[in-house]
Amino acid sequence: MKPPDRRDDLNRRNFLKFAGAGAVIGAFTPWQAPTDLPKLEYRIHAPSAVSTPGGMPGRFPGRVVEVFHSKAIVDRRVSAPAVREMVERGMKELTGTGTATDAWRTFFEPADVVAIKPNPSGVLGTTTAPELVREVIGGLELAGVKRTNIIVYDRFPWQLFVSSYYGYVPAGVRVMGTADVLAPGPTALGHDPDIFFETTCFAELETRSYLSTVVSRLATKIINLPCLKEHQGSGPTGCLKNISYGSFTNVARTHSGTDDSRGLSGPPYSFIDPIVGLLCSIEPLRSKLVLNIMDGLRGVWHSGPFAASPDFIWDSKTLYFGTDAVAVDRIELETLERKRREKGAPSLWDRDPSQLGSRAEKDKNPAKNQWYRATSHVRTAGQMGLGTWDLDRIRHPKIELG
């Protein structure tokens, strides 16, 4: 199914006016979808935009390198040697360099403090592979970055623990769940009180989402390691959602409301579009995100992020490399759409009321979902200037190994 006709989801001129104005953004900016969403007003309080060569959409806009390895998963386990080969080949192809060392030095230098953002949210086997995290750390070391200057972070320490990152990273690398971790410094709490996004989605009491201090105060650059995965609220949940929702507090409120007469978790709509793109645009997150490597070793095509059935998971054996988060997510979306067509499931763009169902129905039936998915959040981010949405403008080389 083709995407719906382009909507004027966001007044881009209004957005840019507020995003670049002064030291902070103080006024509420309206956003109005033309269909079923109520009016959303938001306020961003953050440093003014800065011009950097590496920030979104990065050094290689509109370029996504896809690397497949036939032996990436052997006997149901991720192969570390295969992942090592995939990362080296993908990084060289993305940067056009001859060696892995030169590829990593394209982005990083010894003085950098690098934060790595995996996706630990999902059933085991569908979160960012520890083998990939370890290879990325090895690549940073090739660029001269010290282990003590590498941070693996997410909001929730328990998810990082369950996904084995604490035990799998080399000694010296810090693993930080920012929801309850005190960062170094007398005033550096887990989240920065001076950088926040403010709005009301579903009459919640707390209306602000604060940026992690790992992003605002500790790291000089960020590597994003999302997964190839469907999400019942966002459609594709890739680079954009992983870096935004994993770096800010209080984001689940964008796709959950009060119970209604249908017995579902809340109204069938969300504010993921445009909030994902708005969060990604906030400084210094936008300027510090320099590289995305999507873990497509296994993919989730329905009932994500916590796939209720192994039938909704497949061995994709692929990694995707790019600096352009929108472009990577667009390729992810096309991959998920192909898989859903293969399985006879509705498109992630569909908004047929007959497909709405309870959580129990969604967990068993790929034709059911709790919400209308906000698949358009990727396109909206492209309209904001965060990256490349049009497939015709995305260069997409494919490499097969093994």
Buried (B, 14 or more C-beta within 10 A) or exposed (E): EEBEEEBEBBBBEEBBEBBEBEEEBEEEBEBEBEEEBEEBEBBBBBBEBEEBEBBBBBBBBBBBBBBBBEEBBEEEEBBBEBBBBBBBBBBBBBBEBEEBBBBBBBBBEEEBBBBBBBBBBBBEBBBBBBBBBBBBBBBBBBBBBBBEBBBBBBBBBEBBBBBBBBEBBEEEBBBBBBBEBEBEEEEBBBBBEBBBBBBBBBEBEEBBBBBBBBBBBBBBBBBBBBBBBBBBBBBBBBBBBBBBBBBBBBBEBBBBBEEEEEEBBBBBBBBBBBBBBBBBBBBBBBBBBBBBBBBBBBBBBBBBBEBBEEEBBBBBBBBBBBBBBBBBBBBBBBBBBEBBEEEEBBBBBBBEEEBBBEBEBBBBBBBBBBBBBBBBBBBBBBBBBBBBBEEEEBBBEEBEBE
